Amino acid sequence: MARIDYYNDPDAPAINSVVPSVTVAVRNTAGQLLLIHKVDNDYWALPGGGHDPGESIVDTAVREVREETGIDVRITGLVGTYTDPRHVMKYDDGEVRQQFSLCFHAVPLDESDTPREDGTETKSAKWIEPADVPGLSIHPSMRMRIDHALDDARTEPHLG
């Protein structure tokens, strides 16, 4: 399903949906960050997705990383909450969604596992050096989460 992201755009369509979702900043012991190249909007992003009924939000985070990258993780903390109504996502089925995402810190359970794309939502999954992140095509709202996750000086989660 195709997606168009609007950010701080007065011409964005009216929101008709809010879906709890997660993103996960997975870092290995080398300090690399696990990123996916998304099919729906052609941006690089943290792995993540929608919260399903009957699961905890932490279970959602673990499931989404496994589904999108093949990597099993352990959640270690909260990067922040991201609910900015100025970030609107329009899908080709008519849904217009307001951002509502919890972003978590995580570590891989097995450092020898190689990320792989899932073939439907992701066209690539890779460990990326933090120094290489600025050169990637990343939506501004996702870049904020990534910047927060990589900022080792942060002591409190982002609340927004």
Secondary structure, DSSP 8 states (H G I E B T S, - for coil): --EEEEES-TT-----EE--EEEEEEB-TT--EEEEEETTT--EE-SEEE--TTS-HHHHHHHHHHHHHS--EEEEEEEEEE--TTEEEEETTS-EEE--EEEEEEEES-TT------SSSEEEEEEE-GGGGGGS---HHHHHHHHHHH-TT--S-EE-
